[in-house]
Amino acid sequence: MQALDKQIRVAVIGAGAMGSGIAQVAAQAGHVVYLHDQREGAASTGRDGVAKQLQRRVDKNKMQQQEVDDIIGRIHPVSALSEVADAGLVIEAIIEDLEIKRALLNELENLCGEDTIMATNTSSISITALGARMQRPGRLVGMHFFNPAPLMALVEVVKGLATDKAVADRVYATASVWGKKPVVAASTPGFIVNRVARPFYAESFRLLQEQTASAATLDAVIREAGGFRMGPFELTDLIGHDVNYAVTTSVFNAYYQDPRFLPSLVQKELVEAGRLGRKSGQGFFSYGEGIERPVAQTESARPCDQTRLIVEGELGPAAVLVERLGAAGFEIIERDGPGQLRFGEAVLALTDGRMASERAAADGVDNLVLFDLAFDYSTTTRLAVTAAGQAATKAIDDACALFQKANIAVSLVDDRPGLVVMRTVAMLANEAADAALQGVASMGDIDLAMRAGLNYPNGPLGWSDLLGAGVVFRVLSNIQNSYGEDRYRPALLLRKNHFAQKGFYS
């Protein structure tokens, strides 16, 4: 695969934040870039914005002034679309509207040479649909950057039904030379990231709607235990609920109302109220000078008058937790058993997708306390915990004291299937597995896309393998049984791996 030569000129149509960022990326890679926008003066304003951003790097001694001058010198604002006619790659980054994009592509086809590659930065519109009315749809390819384009590593290279392989290969190689991490995706709704990421928001939204815990508490659990950069509530406040809800609704409708993509009534209400997040001053949280953000619910310190911790059997993904508890001063006694801890009156176990009350009744263990998944039990600063309705108050106190002694904050949440992090990770892995099964992208590209595009601590499929063969399948099967909903049906690849006792990469 050969990338575009630096002598080939690049045109970016649309000089908003995304278009200007793409222009910066191409100019930094050494290309002369035409930046066009139909709004008068917008292209010059876009270039000036790039200059200001880069100047800050000079001020911090992270770039040389000459380097910045050279980059800005390669970005040429143009007022007429005809001025991009000699570009070898045209990237459109205009409004997300099928007909407007089609009209632009048709106009560009009449202006540019037959070998010019036409790329679209669309995040949601079918590449196949965009190319359907083109004279040469084979040269159209998706080149989906993530915002901010100069900083985010991922580029989704999206192939429509008619996209020539050589065109996609060249754009892939070009994105790599530009310092990005490209992945290849088929033109299906949401491509990779906007499809696979839906459960990250949806499961926490549902937990909030079911009054499992507050938004601030769920965010804290996802961040501190799950290892994600931001929780779903603060993240959608940042993205804008109008934007996030529109993407979810688009994917939901595109997949013929598959319940896996069901939009949230909680978010719909925010949109209808105009509470769009940071940009409107209020979303799940309020923003403004002097406004304090709500804090996560954290259990008060419980006295710890026990030193003996009994470990019964293997704890699977939570095995490292035993080492941490031992280092905290507990006397560890190991014996055979179903994979649980006994401490004082409490019997503790990692969630398997069942509600604590269900599991307690099935196993005959009244004082059952379930704890959530953590990305790294050796360093996590918080865990979500829930107790069976049958559990005694003393059992709950003992469970809290155990984790608190190891410097782990405890968020006690209402009894729901799969808790918070485990449920979220299981559903992310499920969607990733289904995308792989349908040929949307390779397993490796799906995991890379979620890490590079959204800064996930691990790719969903790789994370599933780390949890152990069959764990995610069992968790989802139990959640589905609790709710009785098709939304939680395990993907066929998960089912296959469960019965074959294999992982995605083994």
RAVEN-V306708 format. One record per backbone hydrogen bond with DSSP energy under -0.5 kcal/mol. CO is the residue of the C=O (numbers start at 1). NH is the residue of the N-H. If there is no record, write none. Layout:
BEGIN
{{CO	NH} {CO	NH}}
END
This chain:
BEGIN
{{1	3} {5	8} {9	88} {9	89} {10	34} {11	91} {12	14} {12	36} {13	93} {16	20} {17	21} {18	22} {19	23} {20	24} {21	25} {22	26} {23	27} {24	28} {25	29} {26	31} {27	30} {32	10} {33	35} {33	76} {34	12} {34	36} {35	78} {36	14} {39	42} {39	43} {41	45} {42	46} {43	47} {44	48} {45	49} {46	50} {47	51} {48	52} {49	53} {50	54} {51	55} {52	56} {53	57} {54	58} {55	59} {56	60} {57	62} {57	63} {58	61} {64	68} {65	69} {66	70} {67	71} {68	72} {69	73} {70	74} {71	74} {72	75} {74	33} {74	76} {75	77} {76	35} {78	37} {80	83} {81	84} {82	85} {84	87} {85	113} {88	117} {89	11} {90	92} {90	119} {91	13} {92	121} {95	97} {97	101} {98	102} {99	103} {100	104} {101	105} {102	106} {103	107} {104	108} {105	109} {106	110} {107	111} {108	112} {113	116} {117	90} {117	119} {118	141} {119	92} {120	143} {126	130} {127	131} {128	132} {131	134} {134	137} {136	139} {137	140} {138	164} {139	118} {141	120} {142	158} {143	145} {144	156} {148	151} {148	152} {153	181} {154	146} {155	157} {155	183} {156	144} {156	158} {157	159} {157	185} {158	142} {158	160} {159	187} {160	163} {164	168} {165	169} {166	170} {167	171} {168	172} {169	173} {170	174} {171	175} {172	176} {173	177} {174	178} {175	180} {176	179} {180	182} {181	155} {183	157} {185	159} {186	188} {188	191} {190	194} {190	195} {192	195} {192	196} {193	197} {195	198} {196	199} {197	200} {197	201} {198	201} {198	202} {199	203} {201	205} {202	206} {203	207} {204	208} {205	209} {206	210} {207	212} {208	211} {212	414} {214	218} {215	219} {216	220} {217	221} {218	222} {219	223} {220	224} {221	225} {221	226} {222	228} {223	227} {224	381} {225	375} {231	235} {232	236} {233	237} {234	238} {235	239} {236	240} {237	278} {240	244} {241	245} {242	246} {243	247} {244	248} {245	249} {246	250} {247	251} {248	252} {249	253} {250	254} {251	255} {252	257} {252	258} {253	256} {255	258} {258	261} {259	262} {264	268} {265	269} {266	270} {267	271} {268	272} {269	273} {270	275} {271	274} {274	276} {276	241} {277	280} {277	281} {277	282} {278	281} {281	287} {282	277} {285	283} {288	291} {290	292} {296	298} {303	305} {307	309} {307	331} {309	311} {309	333} {310	312} {310	342} {311	313} {311	335} {312	339} {312	340} {315	318} {316	319} {318	321} {318	322} {319	322} {319	323} {320	324} {321	325} {322	326} {323	327} {324	328} {325	330} {326	329} {330	332} {331	309} {331	333} {332	334} {333	311} {335	313} {340	312} {341	348} {342	310} {343	346} {346	343} {346	348} {347	369} {348	341} {349	371} {355	359} {356	360} {357	361} {358	362} {359	363} {360	364} {360	365} {364	366} {365	368} {366	368} {367	347} {368	388} {369	349} {370	386} {371	351} {376	379} {376	380} {381	409} {383	411} {384	372} {385	413} {386	370} {388	391} {392	396} {393	397} {394	398} {395	399} {396	400} {397	401} {398	402} {399	403} {400	404} {401	405} {402	406} {403	406} {403	408} {404	407} {407	409} {409	383} {409	411} {410	299} {410	412} {411	385} {411	413} {414	416} {416	419} {418	423} {420	424} {421	425} {422	426} {423	427} {424	428} {425	429} {426	430} {427	431} {428	432} {429	433} {430	434} {431	435} {432	436} {433	437} {434	438} {435	440} {436	439} {440	186} {442	446} {443	447} {444	448} {445	449} {446	450} {447	451} {448	452} {449	453} {450	454} {450	456} {451	455} {452	153} {452	154} {459	463} {460	464} {461	465} {462	466} {463	467} {464	468} {465	468} {468	471} {470	474} {471	475} {472	476} {473	477} {474	478} {475	479} {476	480} {477	481} {478	482} {479	483} {480	484} {480	485} {485	488} {486	489} {491	495} {492	496} {493	497} {494	498} {495	499} {496	500} {497	501} {497	502} {498	501}}
END
